[in-house]
Amino acid sequence: MGRRIYEQYAPGDRVEIVFTNRGEEEWQPAVVVRPEPPGIWVRTADGREWFMTNTYRIRPATQDA
């Protein structure tokens, strides 16, 4: 069994998250705010916070993000 999302990312980690928007997937930068099993809270650049539980919708940030 793989590691749970709250075991993979720690507060302060830079990540990218994605949501389907009109059929297109756009990855956007975010920062992990806090764990809250079964998921984690992340904050995007616009100040909104999102609760992530799906590891398919989050990834470590790339160098140029």
C-alpha atoms as an extended CHARMM CRD file, in Angstrom:
* protein
*
        65  EXT
         1         1  MET       CA              0.0000000000        0.0000000000        0.0000000000  PROA      1               0.0000000000
         2         2  GLY       CA              1.2870000000        3.4700000000       -0.8910000000  PROA      2               0.0000000000
         3         3  ARG       CA              1.8300000000        6.3260000000        1.4970000000  PROA      3               0.0000000000
         4         4  ARG       CA             -1.1710000000        8.4650000000        2.2860000000  PROA      4               0.0000000000
         5         5  ILE       CA             -1.2620000000       12.0230000000        0.9640000000  PROA      5               0.0000000000
         6         6  TYR       CA             -0.7600000000       13.4930000000        4.4520000000  PROA      6               0.0000000000
         7         7  GLU       CA              2.3640000000       11.3210000000        4.8080000000  PROA      7               0.0000000000
         8         8  GLN       CA              3.7890000000       12.4550000000        1.4620000000  PROA      8               0.0000000000
         9         9  TYR       CA              3.5830000000       16.2300000000        1.9150000000  PROA      9               0.0000000000
        10        10  ALA       CA              4.5270000000       18.4590000000        4.8530000000  PROA      10              0.0000000000
        11        11  PRO       CA              3.5260000000       22.0370000000        5.7010000000  PROA      11              0.0000000000
        12        12  GLY       CA              5.5600000000       24.4570000000        3.5950000000  PROA      12              0.0000000000
        13        13  ASP       CA              6.0920000000       22.0260000000        0.7090000000  PROA      13              0.0000000000
        14        14  ARG       CA              5.6530000000       23.6120000000       -2.7030000000  PROA      14              0.0000000000
        15        15  VAL       CA              3.2490000000       21.5960000000       -4.8430000000  PROA      15              0.0000000000
        16        16  GLU       CA              1.0820000000       21.8820000000       -7.9200000000  PROA      16              0.0000000000
        17        17  ILE       CA             -2.6030000000       21.0020000000       -7.9690000000  PROA      17              0.0000000000
        18        18  VAL       CA             -4.9830000000       20.4710000000      -10.8460000000  PROA      18              0.0000000000
        19        19  PHE       CA             -8.7190000000       20.7380000000      -11.4070000000  PROA      19              0.0000000000
        20        20  THR       CA            -10.5470000000       20.0900000000      -14.6450000000  PROA      20              0.0000000000
        21        21  ASN       CA            -11.6290000000       23.4190000000      -16.0630000000  PROA      21              0.0000000000
        22        22  ARG       CA            -13.8020000000       23.2900000000      -19.1980000000  PROA      22              0.0000000000
        23        23  GLY       CA            -12.2110000000       20.0320000000      -20.2450000000  PROA      23              0.0000000000
        24        24  GLU       CA             -8.6510000000       21.3020000000      -19.8220000000  PROA      24              0.0000000000
        25        25  GLU       CA             -6.3070000000       20.4820000000      -16.9930000000  PROA      25              0.0000000000
        26        26  GLU       CA             -4.2790000000       23.4070000000      -15.6950000000  PROA      26              0.0000000000
        27        27  TRP       CA             -1.7000000000       22.7550000000      -12.9760000000  PROA      27              0.0000000000
        28        28  GLN       CA             -1.3770000000       25.6450000000      -10.5530000000  PROA      28              0.0000000000
        29        29  PRO       CA              1.2290000000       26.2660000000       -7.8520000000  PROA      29              0.0000000000
        30        30  ALA       CA              0.2760000000       25.9240000000       -4.2040000000  PROA      30              0.0000000000
        31        31  VAL       CA              1.8340000000       25.5000000000       -0.7660000000  PROA      31              0.0000000000
        32        32  VAL       CA              0.8920000000       22.8430000000        1.7570000000  PROA      32              0.0000000000
        33        33  VAL       CA             -0.6910000000       24.5530000000        4.7690000000  PROA      33              0.0000000000
        34        34  ARG       CA             -1.4550000000       21.6800000000        7.1400000000  PROA      34              0.0000000000
        35        35  PRO       CA             -2.2770000000       17.9860000000        7.2700000000  PROA      35              0.0000000000
        36        36  GLU       CA             -5.7660000000       16.9380000000        8.2230000000  PROA      36              0.0000000000
        37        37  PRO       CA             -6.1900000000       13.2010000000        7.7000000000  PROA      37              0.0000000000
        38        38  PRO       CA             -7.4100000000       11.8360000000        5.4060000000  PROA      38              0.0000000000
        39        39  GLY       CA             -5.9760000000       14.7280000000        3.3530000000  PROA      39              0.0000000000
        40        40  ILE       CA             -4.0600000000       18.0040000000        3.3940000000  PROA      40              0.0000000000
        41        41  TRP       CA             -4.9180000000       21.6680000000        2.9970000000  PROA      41              0.0000000000
        42        42  VAL       CA             -3.0620000000       23.6670000000        0.3510000000  PROA      42              0.0000000000
        43        43  ARG       CA             -3.1320000000       27.3950000000       -0.4540000000  PROA      43              0.0000000000
        44        44  THR       CA             -2.9480000000       28.7180000000       -4.0080000000  PROA      44              0.0000000000
        45        45  ALA       CA             -1.4040000000       32.0630000000       -4.9930000000  PROA      45              0.0000000000
        46        46  ASP       CA             -4.8260000000       33.7550000000       -4.9240000000  PROA      46              0.0000000000
        47        47  GLY       CA             -5.1570000000       32.9050000000       -1.2100000000  PROA      47              0.0000000000
        48        48  ARG       CA             -7.8000000000       30.2030000000       -1.5840000000  PROA      48              0.0000000000
        49        49  GLU       CA             -7.3810000000       26.9860000000        0.3730000000  PROA      49              0.0000000000
        50        50  TRP       CA             -8.2430000000       23.5670000000       -1.0060000000  PROA      50              0.0000000000
        51        51  PHE       CA             -8.5980000000       20.2360000000        0.7420000000  PROA      51              0.0000000000
        52        52  MET       CA             -6.7760000000       17.5560000000       -1.2320000000  PROA      52              0.0000000000
        53        53  THR       CA             -7.3190000000       13.8250000000       -0.7610000000  PROA      53              0.0000000000
        54        54  ASN       CA             -6.5710000000       12.5560000000       -4.2480000000  PROA      54              0.0000000000
        55        55  THR       CA             -2.8900000000       11.9890000000       -5.0350000000  PROA      55              0.0000000000
        56        56  TYR       CA             -3.6790000000       12.1420000000       -8.7580000000  PROA      56              0.0000000000
        57        57  ARG       CA             -4.4950000000       15.8590000000       -8.4200000000  PROA      57              0.0000000000
        58        58  ILE       CA             -1.3030000000       16.9460000000       -6.6400000000  PROA      58              0.0000000000
        59        59  ARG       CA              2.3980000000       16.6760000000       -7.3780000000  PROA      59              0.0000000000
        60        60  PRO       CA              5.6530000000       18.2090000000       -6.1320000000  PROA      60              0.0000000000
        61        61  ALA       CA              6.2940000000       21.6160000000       -7.7250000000  PROA      61              0.0000000000
        62        62  THR       CA              8.6230000000       21.7490000000      -10.6930000000  PROA      62              0.0000000000
        63        63  GLN       CA             11.6860000000       23.9860000000      -10.5420000000  PROA      63              0.0000000000
        64        64  ASP       CA             10.1560000000       26.6290000000      -12.8170000000  PROA      64              0.0000000000
        65        65  ALA       CA              6.7990000000       26.8090000000      -11.0020000000  PROA      65              0.0000000000
